Amino acid sequence: MIAEATTSVVSNETNPWISAAARFDEAAARLGLDEGLQKVLRTSAKELTVHIPVLLDDGRIEVFTGYRVQHSIARGPAKGGIRFAPDVTLDEVRALAAWMTWKCAVVNIPFGGAKGGVICDPSLLSMAELERITRRYTAEIIEFIGPERDVPAPDMNTNEQTMAWIMDTYSMHMRHTDTAVVTGKPLELGGSRGRPEATGRGCMIVTLQALRRLGLEPGSARVVIQGFGNVGGMAARLMSRAGFRIVCIIEYDGAVYNAAGLDIEALMKHRRETGSILGFEGAEDMDKDEALLMECDVLLPAAKENVITSANAARIRARILCEGANGPTTFEADRILAANGIFVIPDILANAGGVTVSYFEWVQDRQGYFWNEQQVNSRLEEIMVNSFRDVVSYADKHNVHNRTAAYMLALDRVGTAIRLRGLYA
Ligand code: GLU
């Protein structure tokens, strides 16, 4: 039942690996990256597939399929989240792992890139079943991971509790507690202050930079956010506190709109009470596909891949696209957005706040010395602002779009690391 891989037919456009490879090829060619290095960086370094038997609550055994892909360890331990979703594919995990390599390089933190995924539908599983899946998955990939090897973190449908189970399973096998094996842990177990908000905060910081660059004011800028979870919900909360006008929130079941700006805390309360953002008295309900196309200053897709494709890109009417999700825009859509002059803050920059604070968490765990929230936030701000400037000035200098600039910058940094290390034969 639940463990079956959904054999969804993935078109070339919506296959994230094809988008990732196309962007890689474009940036590598522009950069004049050595042909051998292109071969090294175009593919993942290691890919592990595991089939994990798990006892369900009703006494039956089910077998789930999971992946962990390490794209590169050239600049440090592999780093990246683990997602639980029914439509996880190896190609998706491959793309996400490569994006982690580029993301860590863009913000210049000493990590490579990795990603994991388990094909399962968490909405159909109990907490006890999720715990057993997580622990058995961890046990199956245990030689792959470790504070110096590969450091997982939360991603879609995984959270602090999932990380606590991974940390415990790993530590039980090692016979000592090793908190630095995962990030995004609860504060009580070596988590970092500011980590839950980090991705949303990073999105806000780079959006602010983009608005300034375009001569727009946050107070008057109309913001549309797609996704109201870890990334979108946090971005909405922080941005509304900072005075942005969030006019629309889009979720999987519809959208809510208020031209004067939504009361985000009240909307969160409404969702907690009713299970949906729809029917909120401070807004009108809207069709979710139409909402994505409304005229706005900032569009912040913060849900999943393939939201902006060749089918709708021409109708996007945002000045700034801030990619809170990984891969929300397809390669084909990139060209259309560029032709229409939309200022894109690419995912590998826009959502890098999460992994940046993961890096802070890993550093704090290894030091056994913890920072206060203000230290975390100001260090995050410094990295995000500098990285935004790096990407935008690279784009100006080489006369390319922001996404190509971010890829070129990342490829250059990773390529330089490999060149300096040399090849072990
Ligand atoms: N899953 C997040 C991402 O895609 C965070 C990864 C991490 O902190 O390692 O960036």
Boltz pocket constraint, residues with backbone or C-beta under 6 A from the ligand:
constraints:
  - pocket:
      binder: B
      contacts: [[A, 79], [A, 80], [A, 81], [A, 82], [A, 151], [A, 152], [A, 153], [A, 154], [A, 155], [A, 156], [A, 183], [A, 326], [A, 351], [A, 352], [A, 354], [A, 355], [A, 356], [A, 358]]
      max_distance: 6.0
